Amino acid sequence: MGIGLSVFFLALGGVLAFAVHDGIAGVDLTAVGYILMAAGAIGLAVALFFANQRSHTSHVSVEERRNINE
């Protein structure tokens, strides 16, 4: 899950938890909203953690040289 999808889940969960007052039979939309917000928050934290890890890596290039005079 990337940063964009995590933010989308946060927004959709917030709308379902706080703005929707209608109901679907057998489904608590407030609970679904909170679950989506939690999934979005966890996904955002993981995505930012891995993005930070990627920016602190170093790459070393090794070249092997041969002596032509041999």
mmCIF file as Biopython writes it, N, C-alpha, C and O atoms, coordinates in Angstrom:
data_model
#
loop_
_atom_site.group_PDB
_atom_site.id
_atom_site.type_symbol
_atom_site.label_atom_id
_atom_site.label_alt_id
_atom_site.label_comp_id
_atom_site.label_asym_id
_atom_site.label_entity_id
_atom_site.label_seq_id
_atom_site.pdbx_PDB_ins_code
_atom_site.Cartn_x
_atom_site.Cartn_y
_atom_site.Cartn_z
_atom_site.occupancy
_atom_site.B_iso_or_equiv
_atom_site.auth_seq_id
_atom_site.auth_asym_id
_atom_site.pdbx_PDB_model_num
ATOM 1   N N  . MET A ? 1  ? 0.858   -1.162  0.000   1.0 0.0 1  A 1 
ATOM 2   C CA . MET A ? 1  ? 0.000   0.000   0.000   1.0 0.0 1  A 1 
ATOM 3   C C  . MET A ? 1  ? 0.901   1.222   0.000   1.0 0.0 1  A 1 
ATOM 4   O O  . MET A ? 1  ? 1.790   1.345   0.843   1.0 0.0 1  A 1 
ATOM 5   N N  . GLY A ? 2  ? 0.675   2.116   -0.937  1.0 0.0 2  A 1 
ATOM 6   C CA . GLY A ? 2  ? 1.487   3.314   -1.039  1.0 0.0 2  A 1 
ATOM 7   C C  . GLY A ? 2  ? 0.925   4.464   -0.232  1.0 0.0 2  A 1 
ATOM 8   O O  . GLY A ? 2  ? -0.078  4.331   0.469   1.0 0.0 2  A 1 
ATOM 9   N N  . ILE A ? 3  ? 1.592   5.592   -0.350  1.0 0.0 3  A 1 
ATOM 10  C CA . ILE A ? 3  ? 1.180   6.782   0.396   1.0 0.0 3  A 1 
ATOM 11  C C  . ILE A ? 3  ? -0.187  7.272   -0.083  1.0 0.0 3  A 1 
ATOM 12  O O  . ILE A ? 3  ? -1.029  7.656   0.728   1.0 0.0 3  A 1 
ATOM 13  N N  . GLY A ? 4  ? -0.404  7.260   -1.380  1.0 0.0 4  A 1 
ATOM 14  C CA . GLY A ? 4  ? -1.671  7.746   -1.928  1.0 0.0 4  A 1 
ATOM 15  C C  . GLY A ? 4  ? -2.863  6.918   -1.483  1.0 0.0 4  A 1 
ATOM 16  O O  . GLY A ? 4  ? -3.900  7.468   -1.111  1.0 0.0 4  A 1 
ATOM 17  N N  . LEU A ? 5  ? -2.722  5.603   -1.518  1.0 0.0 5  A 1 
ATOM 18  C CA . LEU A ? 5  ? -3.815  4.736   -1.098  1.0 0.0 5  A 1 
ATOM 19  C C  . LEU A ? 5  ? -4.068  4.865   0.403   1.0 0.0 5  A 1 
ATOM 20  O O  . LEU A ? 5  ? -5.211  4.782   0.853   1.0 0.0 5  A 1 
ATOM 21  N N  . SER A ? 6  ? -3.010  5.065   1.170   1.0 0.0 6  A 1 
ATOM 22  C CA . SER A ? 6  ? -3.169  5.242   2.620   1.0 0.0 6  A 1 
ATOM 23  C C  . SER A ? 6  ? -3.940  6.521   2.931   1.0 0.0 6  A 1 
ATOM 24  O O  . SER A ? 6  ? -4.823  6.523   3.789   1.0 0.0 6  A 1 
ATOM 25  N N  . VAL A ? 7  ? -3.612  7.595   2.243   1.0 0.0 7  A 1 
ATOM 26  C CA . VAL A ? 7  ? -4.326  8.857   2.453   1.0 0.0 7  A 1 
ATOM 27  C C  . VAL A ? 7  ? -5.786  8.717   2.010   1.0 0.0 7  A 1 
ATOM 28  O O  . VAL A ? 7  ? -6.687  9.262   2.648   1.0 0.0 7  A 1 
ATOM 29  N N  . PHE A ? 8  ? -6.010  7.988   0.922   1.0 0.0 8  A 1 
ATOM 30  C CA . PHE A ? 8  ? -7.385  7.743   0.472   1.0 0.0 8  A 1 
ATOM 31  C C  . PHE A ? 8  ? -8.184  6.985   1.537   1.0 0.0 8  A 1 
ATOM 32  O O  . PHE A ? 8  ? -9.327  7.341   1.823   1.0 0.0 8  A 1 
ATOM 33  N N  . PHE A ? 9  ? -7.583  5.934   2.130   1.0 0.0 9  A 1 
ATOM 34  C CA . PHE A ? 9  ? -8.254  5.185   3.188   1.0 0.0 9  A 1 
ATOM 35  C C  . PHE A ? 9  ? -8.539  6.069   4.393   1.0 0.0 9  A 1 
ATOM 36  O O  . PHE A ? 9  ? -9.603  5.961   5.002   1.0 0.0 9  A 1 
ATOM 37  N N  . LEU A ? 10 ? -7.601  6.939   4.741   1.0 0.0 10 A 1 
ATOM 38  C CA . LEU A ? 10 ? -7.835  7.855   5.860   1.0 0.0 10 A 1 
ATOM 39  C C  . LEU A ? 10 ? -9.025  8.767   5.568   1.0 0.0 10 A 1 
ATOM 40  O O  . LEU A ? 10 ? -9.890  8.961   6.422   1.0 0.0 10 A 1 
ATOM 41  N N  . ALA A ? 11 ? -9.063  9.321   4.363   1.0 0.0 11 A 1 
ATOM 42  C CA . ALA A ? 11 ? -10.146 10.235  4.002   1.0 0.0 11 A 1 
ATOM 43  C C  . ALA A ? 11 ? -11.492 9.510   3.938   1.0 0.0 11 A 1 
ATOM 44  O O  . ALA A ? 11 ? -12.492 9.998   4.464   1.0 0.0 11 A 1 
ATOM 45  N N  . LEU A ? 12 ? -11.510 8.351   3.294   1.0 0.0 12 A 1 
ATOM 46  C CA . LEU A ? 12 ? -12.756 7.595   3.184   1.0 0.0 12 A 1 
ATOM 47  C C  . LEU A ? 12 ? -13.245 7.145   4.558   1.0 0.0 12 A 1 
ATOM 48  O O  . LEU A ? 12 ? -14.441 7.203   4.845   1.0 0.0 12 A 1 
ATOM 49  N N  . GLY A ? 13 ? -12.330 6.700   5.399   1.0 0.0 13 A 1 
ATOM 50  C CA . GLY A ? 13 ? -12.708 6.302   6.753   1.0 0.0 13 A 1 
ATOM 51  C C  . GLY A ? 13 ? -13.249 7.468   7.561   1.0 0.0 13 A 1 
ATOM 52  O O  . GLY A ? 13 ? -14.206 7.306   8.319   1.0 0.0 13 A 1 
ATOM 53  N N  . GLY A ? 14 ? -12.647 8.644   7.407   1.0 0.0 14 A 1 
ATOM 54  C CA . GLY A ? 14 ? -13.146 9.824   8.107   1.0 0.0 14 A 1 
ATOM 55  C C  . GLY A ? 14 ? -14.541 10.215  7.660   1.0 0.0 14 A 1 
ATOM 56  O O  . GLY A ? 14 ? -15.379 10.597  8.477   1.0 0.0 14 A 1 
ATOM 57  N N  . VAL A ? 15 ? -14.786 10.119  6.371   1.0 0.0 15 A 1 
ATOM 58  C CA . VAL A ? 15 ? -16.124 10.431  5.864   1.0 0.0 15 A 1 
ATOM 59  C C  . VAL A ? 15 ? -17.139 9.431   6.409   1.0 0.0 15 A 1 
ATOM 60  O O  . VAL A ? 15 ? -18.216 9.820   6.861   1.0 0.0 15 A 1 
ATOM 61  N N  . LEU A ? 16 ? -16.799 8.150   6.369   1.0 0.0 16 A 1 
ATOM 62  C CA . LEU A ? 16 ? -17.749 7.148   6.875   1.0 0.0 16 A 1 
ATOM 63  C C  . LEU A ? 16 ? -17.959 7.260   8.382   1.0 0.0 16 A 1 
ATOM 64  O O  . LEU A ? 16 ? -19.073 7.069   8.867   1.0 0.0 16 A 1 
ATOM 65  N N  . ALA A ? 17 ? -16.903 7.568   9.119   1.0 0.0 17 A 1 
ATOM 66  C CA . ALA A ? 17 ? -17.017 7.612   10.579  1.0 0.0 17 A 1 
ATOM 67  C C  . ALA A ? 17 ? -17.734 8.862   11.074  1.0 0.0 17 A 1 
ATOM 68  O O  . ALA A ? 17 ? -18.494 8.802   12.040  1.0 0.0 17 A 1 
ATOM 69  N N  . PHE A ? 18 ? -17.494 9.991   10.415  1.0 0.0 18 A 1 
ATOM 70  C CA . PHE A ? 18 ? -17.987 11.252  10.976  1.0 0.0 18 A 1 
ATOM 71  C C  . PHE A ? 18 ? -19.086 11.940  10.172  1.0 0.0 18 A 1 
ATOM 72  O O  . PHE A ? 18 ? -19.825 12.752  10.730  1.0 0.0 18 A 1 
ATOM 73  N N  . ALA A ? 19 ? -19.215 11.642  8.883   1.0 0.0 19 A 1 
ATOM 74  C CA . ALA A ? 19 ? -20.145 12.417  8.062   1.0 0.0 19 A 1 
ATOM 75  C C  . ALA A ? 19 ? -21.368 11.632  7.606   1.0 0.0 19 A 1 
ATOM 76  O O  . ALA A ? 19 ? -22.395 12.236  7.296   1.0 0.0 19 A 1 
ATOM 77  N N  . VAL A ? 20 ? -21.292 10.332  7.556   1.0 0.0 20 A 1 
ATOM 78  C CA . VAL A ? 20 ? -22.417 9.537   7.063   1.0 0.0 20 A 1 
ATOM 79  C C  . VAL A ? 20 ? -23.286 9.123   8.247   1.0 0.0 20 A 1 
ATOM 80  O O  . VAL A ? 20 ? -22.818 8.501   9.201   1.0 0.0 20 A 1 
ATOM 81  N N  . HIS A ? 21 ? -24.555 9.485   8.158   1.0 0.0 21 A 1 
ATOM 82  C CA . HIS A ? 21 ? -25.479 9.153   9.238   1.0 0.0 21 A 1 
ATOM 83  C C  . HIS A ? 21 ? -26.523 8.129   8.810   1.0 0.0 21 A 1 
ATOM 84  O O  . HIS A ? 21 ? -27.330 7.688   9.629   1.0 0.0 21 A 1 
ATOM 85  N N  . ASP A ? 22 ? -26.515 7.748   7.534   1.0 0.0 22 A 1 
ATOM 86  C CA . ASP A ? 22 ? -27.414 6.699   7.067   1.0 0.0 22 A 1 
ATOM 87  C C  . ASP A ? 22 ? -26.837 5.341   7.456   1.0 0.0 22 A 1 
ATOM 88  O O  . ASP A ? 22 ? -25.710 5.253   7.944   1.0 0.0 22 A 1 
ATOM 89  N N  . GLY A ? 23 ? -27.584 4.328   7.244   1.0 0.0 23 A 1 
ATOM 90  C CA . GLY A ? 23 ? -27.113 3.003   7.619   1.0 0.0 23 A 1 
ATOM 91  C C  . GLY A ? 23 ? -27.425 1.967   6.570   1.0 0.0 23 A 1 
ATOM 92  O O  . GLY A ? 23 ? -28.311 2.148   5.735   1.0 0.0 23 A 1 
ATOM 93  N N  . ILE A ? 24 ? -26.697 0.895   6.624   1.0 0.0 24 A 1 
ATOM 94  C CA . ILE A ? 24 ? -26.951 -0.280  5.808   1.0 0.0 24 A 1 
ATOM 95  C C  . ILE A ? 24 ? -27.282 -1.390  6.787   1.0 0.0 24 A 1 
ATOM 96  O O  . ILE A ? 24 ? -26.645 -1.522  7.831   1.0 0.0 24 A 1 
ATOM 97  N N  . ALA A ? 25 ? -28.277 -2.182  6.445   1.0 0.0 25 A 1 
ATOM 98  C CA . ALA A ? 25 ? -28.720 -3.237  7.355   1.0 0.0 25 A 1 
ATOM 99  C C  . ALA A ? 25 ? -27.573 -4.193  7.663   1.0 0.0 25 A 1 
ATOM 100 O O  . ALA A ? 25 ? -27.001 -4.799  6.757   1.0 0.0 25 A 1 
ATOM 101 N N  . GLY A ? 26 ? -27.242 -4.322  8.932   1.0 0.0 26 A 1 
ATOM 102 C CA . GLY A ? 26 ? -26.213 -5.252  9.366   1.0 0.0 26 A 1 
ATOM 103 C C  . GLY A ? 26 ? -24.793 -4.719  9.279   1.0 0.0 26 A 1 
ATOM 104 O O  . GLY A ? 26 ? -23.849 -5.454  9.570   1.0 0.0 26 A 1 
ATOM 105 N N  . VAL A ? 27 ? -24.612 -3.456  8.885   1.0 0.0 27 A 1 
ATOM 106 C CA . VAL A ? 27 ? -23.266 -2.882  8.750   1.0 0.0 27 A 1 
ATOM 107 C C  . VAL A ? 27 ? -23.202 -1.592  9.557   1.0 0.0 27 A 1 
ATOM 108 O O  . VAL A ? 27 ? -24.004 -0.682  9.346   1.0 0.0 27 A 1 
ATOM 109 N N  . ASP A ? 28 ? -22.269 -1.516  10.459  1.0 0.0 28 A 1 
ATOM 110 C CA . ASP A ? 28 ? -22.047 -0.288  11.227  1.0 0.0 28 A 1 
ATOM 111 C C  . ASP A ? 28 ? -21.014 0.552   10.479  1.0 0.0 28 A 1 
ATOM 112 O O  . ASP A ? 28 ? -19.818 0.266   10.538  1.0 0.0 28 A 1 
ATOM 113 N N  . LEU A ? 29 ? -21.475 1.590   9.776   1.0 0.0 29 A 1 
ATOM 114 C CA . LEU A ? 29 ? -20.580 2.392   8.945   1.0 0.0 29 A 1 
ATOM 115 C C  . LEU A ? 29 ? -19.562 3.168   9.769   1.0 0.0 29 A 1 
ATOM 116 O O  . LEU A ? 29 ? -18.471 3.467   9.284   1.0 0.0 29 A 1 
ATOM 117 N N  . THR A ? 30 ? -19.907 3.494   11.006  1.0 0.0 30 A 1 
ATOM 118 C CA . THR A ? 30 ? -18.945 4.172   11.867  1.0 0.0 30 A 1 
ATOM 119 C C  . THR A ? 30 ? -17.763 3.256   12.170  1.0 0.0 30 A 1 
ATOM 120 O O  . THR A ? 30 ? -16.613 3.693   12.131  1.0 0.0 30 A 1 
ATOM 121 N N  . ALA A ? 31 ? -18.037 2.005   12.467  1.0 0.0 31 A 1 
ATOM 122 C CA . ALA A ? 31 ? -16.964 1.042   12.735  1.0 0.0 31 A 1 
ATOM 123 C C  . ALA A ? 31 ? -16.134 0.791   11.484  1.0 0.0 31 A 1 
ATOM 124 O O  . ALA A ? 31 ? -14.909 0.690   11.562  1.0 0.0 31 A 1 
ATOM 125 N N  . VAL A ? 32 ? -16.783 0.690   10.343  1.0 0.0 32 A 1 
ATOM 126 C CA . VAL A ? 32 ? -16.049 0.511   9.083   1.0 0.0 32 A 1 
ATOM 127 C C  . VAL A ? 32 ? -15.149 1.719   8.832   1.0 0.0 32 A 1 
ATOM 128 O O  . VAL A ? 32 ? -14.020 1.567   8.364   1.0 0.0 32 A 1 
ATOM 129 N N  . GLY A ? 33 ? -15.639 2.904   9.139   1.0 0.0 33 A 1 
ATOM 130 C CA . GLY A ? 33 ? -14.839 4.118   8.978   1.0 0.0 33 A 1 
ATOM 131 C C  . GLY A ? 33 ? -13.608 4.112   9.869   1.0 0.0 33 A 1 
ATOM 132 O O  . GLY A ? 33 ? -12.511 4.457   9.429   1.0 0.0 33 A 1 
ATOM 133 N N  . TYR A ? 34 ? -13.795 3.720   11.121  1.0 0.0 34 A 1 
ATOM 134 C CA . TYR A ? 34 ? -12.646 3.651   12.029  1.0 0.0 34 A 1 
ATOM 135 C C  . TYR A ? 34 ? -11.637 2.599   11.582  1.0 0.0 34 A 1 
ATOM 136 O O  . TYR A ? 34 ? -10.429 2.811   11.698  1.0 0.0 34 A 1 
ATOM 137 N N  . ILE A ? 35 ? -12.117 1.476   11.076  1.0 0.0 35 A 1 
ATOM 138 C CA . ILE A ? 35 ? -11.214 0.429   10.588  1.0 0.0 35 A 1 
ATOM 139 C C  . ILE A ? 35 ? -10.424 0.928   9.383   1.0 0.0 35 A 1 
ATOM 140 O O  . ILE A ? 35 ? -9.220  0.687   9.289   1.0 0.0 35 A 1 
ATOM 141 N N  . LEU A ? 36 ? -11.090 1.621   8.461   1.0 0.0 36 A 1 
ATOM 142 C CA . LEU A ? 36 ? -10.385 2.168   7.301   1.0 0.0 36 A 1 
ATOM 143 C C  . LEU A ? 36 ? -9.371  3.240   7.704   1.0 0.0 36 A 1 
ATOM 144 O O  . LEU A ? 36 ? -8.285  3.319   7.130   1.0 0.0 36 A 1 
ATOM 145 N N  . MET A ? 37 ? -9.728  4.056   8.684   1.0 0.0 37 A 1 
ATOM 146 C CA . MET A ? 37 ? -8.780  5.069   9.157   1.0 0.0 37 A 1 
ATOM 147 C C  . MET A ? 37 ? -7.572  4.418   9.810   1.0 0.0 37 A 1 
ATOM 148 O O  . MET A ? 37 ? -6.449  4.884   9.620   1.0 0.0 37 A 1 
ATOM 149 N N  . ALA A ? 38 ? -7.777  3.358   10.568  1.0 0.0 38 A 1 
ATOM 150 C CA . ALA A ? 38 ? -6.653  2.655   11.192  1.0 0.0 38 A 1 
ATOM 151 C C  . ALA A ? 38 ? -5.770  2.006   10.130  1.0 0.0 38 A 1 
ATOM 152 O O  . ALA A ? 38 ? -4.544  2.075   10.214  1.0 0.0 38 A 1 
ATOM 153 N N  . ALA A ? 39 ? -6.385  1.379   9.135   1.0 0.0 39 A 1 
ATOM 154 C CA . ALA A ? 39 ? -5.610  0.759   8.061   1.0 0.0 39 A 1 
ATOM 155 C C  . ALA A ? 39 ? -4.828  1.813   7.288   1.0 0.0 39 A 1 
ATOM 156 O O  . ALA A ? 39 ? -3.677  1.581   6.918   1.0 0.0 39 A 1 
ATOM 157 N N  . GLY A ? 40 ? -5.433  2.957   7.044   1.0 0.0 40 A 1 
ATOM 158 C CA . GLY A ? 40 ? -4.739  4.039   6.348   1.0 0.0 40 A 1 
ATOM 159 C C  . GLY A ? 40 ? -3.577  4.592   7.158   1.0 0.0 40 A 1 
ATOM 160 O O  . GLY A ? 40 ? -2.517  4.887   6.604   1.0 0.0 40 A 1 
ATOM 161 N N  . ALA A ? 41 ? -3.767  4.734   8.464   1.0 0.0 41 A 1 
ATOM 162 C CA . ALA A ? 41 ? -2.698  5.256   9.318   1.0 0.0 41 A 1 
ATOM 163 C C  . ALA A ? 41 ? -1.529  4.273   9.386   1.0 0.0 41 A 1 
ATOM 164 O O  . ALA A ? 41 ? -0.370  4.679   9.309   1.0 0.0 41 A 1 
ATOM 165 N N  . ILE A ? 42 ? -1.833  2.984   9.531   1.0 0.0 42 A 1 
ATOM 166 C CA . ILE A ? 42 ? -0.765  1.980   9.576   1.0 0.0 42 A 1 
ATOM 167 C C  . ILE A ? 42 ? -0.051  1.906   8.227   1.0 0.0 42 A 1 
ATOM 168 O O  . ILE A ? 42 ? 1.176   1.830   8.173   1.0 0.0 42 A 1 
ATOM 169 N N  . GLY A ? 43 ? -0.816  1.928   7.153   1.0 0.0 43 A 1 
ATOM 170 C CA . GLY A ? 43 ? -0.216  1.894   5.820   1.0 0.0 43 A 1 
ATOM 171 C C  . GLY A ? 43 ? 0.654   3.110   5.545   1.0 0.0 43 A 1 
ATOM 172 O O  . GLY A ? 43 ? 1.710   2.990   4.924   1.0 0.0 43 A 1 
ATOM 173 N N  . LEU A ? 44 ? 0.224   4.276   5.999   1.0 0.0 44 A 1 
ATOM 174 C CA . LEU A ? 44 ? 1.016   5.490   5.816   1.0 0.0 44 A 1 
ATOM 175 C C  . LEU A ? 44 ? 2.308   5.429   6.611   1.0 0.0 44 A 1 
ATOM 176 O O  . LEU A ? 44 ? 3.365   5.820   6.117   1.0 0.0 44 A 1 
ATOM 177 N N  . ALA A ? 45 ? 2.227   4.938   7.845   1.0 0.0 45 A 1 
ATOM 178 C CA . ALA A ? 45 ? 3.432   4.817   8.662   1.0 0.0 45 A 1 
ATOM 179 C C  . ALA A ? 45 ? 4.429   3.841   8.035   1.0 0.0 45 A 1 
ATOM 180 O O  . ALA A ? 45 ? 5.630   4.111   8.007   1.0 0.0 45 A 1 
ATOM 181 N N  . VAL A ? 46 ? 3.939   2.718   7.537   1.0 0.0 46 A 1 
ATOM 182 C CA . VAL A ? 46 ? 4.829   1.732   6.905   1.0 0.0 46 A 1 
ATOM 183 C C  . VAL A ? 46 ? 5.433   2.290   5.627   1.0 0.0 46 A 1 
ATOM 184 O O  . VAL A ? 46 ? 6.626   2.115   5.381   1.0 0.0 46 A 1 
ATOM 185 N N  . ALA A ? 47 ? 4.623   2.963   4.807   1.0 0.0 47 A 1 
ATOM 186 C CA . ALA A ? 47 ? 5.125   3.524   3.548   1.0 0.0 47 A 1 
ATOM 187 C C  . ALA A ? 47 ? 6.187   4.590   3.810   1.0 0.0 47 A 1 
ATOM 188 O O  . ALA A ? 47 ? 7.203   4.635   3.117   1.0 0.0 47 A 1 
ATOM 189 N N  . LEU A ? 48 ? 5.959   5.444   4.801   1.0 0.0 48 A 1 
ATOM 190 C CA . LEU A ? 48 ? 6.952   6.475   5.114   1.0 0.0 48 A 1 
ATOM 191 C C  . LEU A ? 48 ? 8.214   5.873   5.705   1.0 0.0 48 A 1 
ATOM 192 O O  . LEU A ? 48 ? 9.312   6.367   5.447   1.0 0.0 48 A 1 
ATOM 193 N N  . PHE A ? 49 ? 8.075   4.808   6.497   1.0 0.0 49 A 1 
ATOM 194 C CA . PHE A ? 49 ? 9.240   4.129   7.062   1.0 0.0 49 A 1 
ATOM 195 C C  . PHE A ? 49 ? 10.113  3.555   5.948   1.0 0.0 49 A 1 
ATOM 196 O O  . PHE A ? 49 ? 11.331  3.731   5.957   1.0 0.0 49 A 1 
ATOM 197 N N  . PHE A ? 50 ? 9.491   2.872   4.996   1.0 0.0 50 A 1 
ATOM 198 C CA . PHE A ? 50 ? 10.272  2.276   3.914   1.0 0.0 50 A 1 
ATOM 199 C C  . PHE A ? 50 ? 10.832  3.335   2.970   1.0 0.0 50 A 1 
ATOM 200 O O  . PHE A ? 50 ? 11.916  3.148   2.418   1.0 0.0 50 A 1 
ATOM 201 N N  . ALA A ? 51 ? 10.122  4.436   2.771   1.0 0.0 51 A 1 
ATOM 202 C CA . ALA A ? 51 ? 10.653  5.521   1.945   1.0 0.0 51 A 1 
ATOM 203 C C  . ALA A ? 51 ? 11.869  6.141   2.615   1.0 0.0 51 A 1 
ATOM 204 O O  . ALA A ? 51 ? 12.826  6.511   1.935   1.0 0.0 51 A 1 
ATOM 205 N N  . ASN A ? 52 ? 11.846  6.261   3.937   1.0 0.0 52 A 1 
ATOM 206 C CA . ASN A ? 52 ? 12.978  6.804   4.671   1.0 0.0 52 A 1 
ATOM 207 C C  . ASN A ? 52 ? 14.161  5.835   4.613   1.0 0.0 52 A 1 
ATOM 208 O O  . ASN A ? 52 ? 15.306  6.270   4.483   1.0 0.0 52 A 1 
ATOM 209 N N  . GLN A ? 53 ? 13.903  4.544   4.708   1.0 0.0 53 A 1 
ATOM 210 C CA . GLN A ? 53 ? 14.966  3.546   4.610   1.0 0.0 53 A 1 
ATOM 211 C C  . GLN A ? 53 ? 15.645  3.614   3.250   1.0 0.0 53 A 1 
ATOM 212 O O  . GLN A ? 53 ? 16.869  3.508   3.158   1.0 0.0 53 A 1 
ATOM 213 N N  . ARG A ? 54 ? 14.867  3.788   2.206   1.0 0.0 54 A 1 
ATOM 214 C CA . ARG A ? 54 ? 15.392  3.811   0.851   1.0 0.0 54 A 1 
ATOM 215 C C  . ARG A ? 54 ? 16.293  5.021   0.610   1.0 0.0 54 A 1 
ATOM 216 O O  . ARG A ? 54 ? 17.235  4.946   -0.178  1.0 0.0 54 A 1 
ATOM 217 N N  . SER A ? 55 ? 16.008  6.128   1.282   1.0 0.0 55 A 1 
ATOM 218 C CA . SER A ? 55 ? 16.792  7.339   1.038   1.0 0.0 55 A 1 
ATOM 219 C C  . SER A ? 55 ? 18.120  7.333   1.788   1.0 0.0 55 A 1 
ATOM 220 O O  . SER A ? 55 ? 18.986  8.157   1.497   1.0 0.0 55 A 1 
ATOM 221 N N  . HIS A ? 56 ? 18.303  6.423   2.746   1.0 0.0 56 A 1 
ATOM 222 C CA . HIS A ? 56 ? 19.536  6.379   3.520   1.0 0.0 56 A 1 
ATOM 223 C C  . HIS A ? 56 ? 20.447  5.222   3.129   1.0 0.0 56 A 1 
ATOM 224 O O  . HIS A ? 56 ? 21.288  4.801   3.924   1.0 0.0 56 A 1 
ATOM 225 N N  . THR A ? 57 ? 20.293  4.713   1.934   1.0 0.0 57 A 1 
ATOM 226 C CA . THR A ? 57 ? 21.152  3.620   1.496   1.0 0.0 57 A 1 
ATOM 227 C C  . THR A ? 57 ? 22.340  4.177   0.733   1.0 0.0 57 A 1 
ATOM 228 O O  . THR A ? 57 ? 22.267  5.272   0.176   1.0 0.0 57 A 1 
ATOM 229 N N  . SER A ? 58 ? 23.410  3.442   0.708   1.0 0.0 58 A 1 
ATOM 230 C CA . SER A ? 58 ? 24.573  3.839   -0.077  1.0 0.0 58 A 1 
ATOM 231 C C  . SER A ? 58 ? 24.929  2.696   -1.012  1.0 0.0 58 A 1 
ATOM 232 O O  . SER A ? 58 ? 24.722  1.525   -0.695  1.0 0.0 58 A 1 
ATOM 233 N N  . HIS A ? 59 ? 25.456  3.049   -2.146  1.0 0.0 59 A 1 
ATOM 234 C CA . HIS A ? 59 ? 25.818  2.061   -3.146  1.0 0.0 59 A 1 
ATOM 235 C C  . HIS A ? 59 ? 27.297  2.202   -3.450  1.0 0.0 59 A 1 
ATOM 236 O O  . HIS A ? 59 ? 27.797  3.311   -3.635  1.0 0.0 59 A 1 
ATOM 237 N N  . VAL A ? 60 ? 27.989  1.088   -3.500  1.0 0.0 60 A 1 
ATOM 238 C CA . VAL A ? 60 ? 29.417  1.087   -3.779  1.0 0.0 60 A 1 
ATOM 239 C C  . VAL A ? 60 ? 29.627  0.328   -5.073  1.0 0.0 60 A 1 
ATOM 240 O O  . VAL A ? 60 ? 29.138  -0.788  -5.248  1.0 0.0 60 A 1 
ATOM 241 N N  . SER A ? 61 ? 30.353  0.948   -5.964  1.0 0.0 61 A 1 
ATOM 242 C CA . SER A ? 61 ? 30.677  0.319   -7.232  1.0 0.0 61 A 1 
ATOM 243 C C  . SER A ? 61 ? 32.133  -0.127  -7.191  1.0 0.0 61 A 1 
ATOM 244 O O  . SER A ? 61 ? 33.015  0.659   -6.845  1.0 0.0 61 A 1 
ATOM 245 N N  . VAL A ? 62 ? 32.386  -1.373  -7.540  1.0 0.0 62 A 1 
ATOM 246 C CA . VAL A ? 62 ? 33.743  -1.917  -7.524  1.0 0.0 62 A 1 
ATOM 247 C C  . VAL A ? 62 ? 34.138  -2.248  -8.951  1.0 0.0 62 A 1 
ATOM 248 O O  . VAL A ? 62 ? 33.442  -2.992  -9.643  1.0 0.0 62 A 1 
ATOM 249 N N  . GLU A ? 63 ? 35.263  -1.690  -9.386  1.0 0.0 63 A 1 
ATOM 250 C CA . GLU A ? 63 ? 35.787  -1.979  -10.715 1.0 0.0 63 A 1 
ATOM 251 C C  . GLU A ? 63 ? 37.058  -2.792  -10.583 1.0 0.0 63 A 1 
ATOM 252 O O  . GLU A ? 63 ? 37.924  -2.478  -9.766  1.0 0.0 63 A 1 
ATOM 253 N N  . GLU A ? 64 ? 37.167  -3.818  -11.375 1.0 0.0 64 A 1 
ATOM 254 C CA . GLU A ? 64 ? 38.376  -4.629  -11.375 1.0 0.0 64 A 1 
ATOM 255 C C  . GLU A ? 64 ? 39.183  -4.223  -12.592 1.0 0.0 64 A 1 
ATOM 256 O O  . GLU A ? 64 ? 38.706  -4.283  -13.725 1.0 0.0 64 A 1 
ATOM 257 N N  . ARG A ? 65 ? 40.427  -3.803  -12.333 1.0 0.0 65 A 1 
ATOM 258 C CA . ARG A ? 65 ? 41.297  -3.375  -13.433 1.0 0.0 65 A 1 
ATOM 259 C C  . ARG A ? 65 ? 42.329  -4.446  -13.711 1.0 0.0 65 A 1 
ATOM 260 O O  . ARG A ? 65 ? 42.870  -5.068  -12.797 1.0 0.0 65 A 1 
ATOM 261 N N  . ARG A ? 66 ? 42.589  -4.647  -14.978 1.0 0.0 66 A 1 
ATOM 262 C CA . ARG A ? 66 ? 43.586  -5.616  -15.385 1.0 0.0 66 A 1 
ATOM 263 C C  . ARG A ? 66 ? 44.781  -4.880  -15.974 1.0 0.0 66 A 1 
ATOM 264 O O  . ARG A ? 66 ? 44.647  -3.864  -16.656 1.0 0.0 66 A 1 
ATOM 265 N N  . ASN A ? 67 ? 45.931  -5.421  -15.691 1.0 0.0 67 A 1 
ATOM 266 C CA . ASN A ? 67 ? 47.148  -4.848  -16.245 1.0 0.0 67 A 1 
ATOM 267 C C  . ASN A ? 67 ? 47.313  -5.400  -17.661 1.0 0.0 67 A 1 
ATOM 268 O O  . ASN A ? 67 ? 47.378  -6.611  -17.869 1.0 0.0 67 A 1 
ATOM 269 N N  . ILE A ? 68 ? 47.380  -4.485  -18.626 1.0 0.0 68 A 1 
ATOM 270 C CA . ILE A ? 68 ? 47.486  -4.884  -20.030 1.0 0.0 68 A 1 
ATOM 271 C C  . ILE A ? 68 ? 48.868  -5.461  -20.356 1.0 0.0 68 A 1 
ATOM 272 O O  . ILE A ? 68 ? 49.000  -6.255  -21.287 1.0 0.0 68 A 1 
ATOM 273 N N  . ASN A ? 69 ? 49.872  -5.076  -19.616 1.0 0.0 69 A 1 
ATOM 274 C CA . ASN A ? 69 ? 51.264  -5.504  -19.908 1.0 0.0 69 A 1 
ATOM 275 C C  . ASN A ? 69 ? 51.542  -6.955  -19.525 1.0 0.0 69 A 1 
ATOM 276 O O  . ASN A ? 69 ? 52.621  -7.456  -19.843 1.0 0.0 69 A 1 
ATOM 277 N N  . GLU A ? 70 ? 50.674  -7.614  -18.896 1.0 0.0 70 A 1 
ATOM 278 C CA . GLU A ? 70 ? 50.922  -8.997  -18.474 1.0 0.0 70 A 1 
ATOM 279 C C  . GLU A ? 70 ? 50.751  -9.976  -19.578 1.0 0.0 70 A 1 
ATOM 280 O O  . GLU A ? 70 ? 50.928  -11.177 -19.372 1.0 0.0 70 A 1 
#
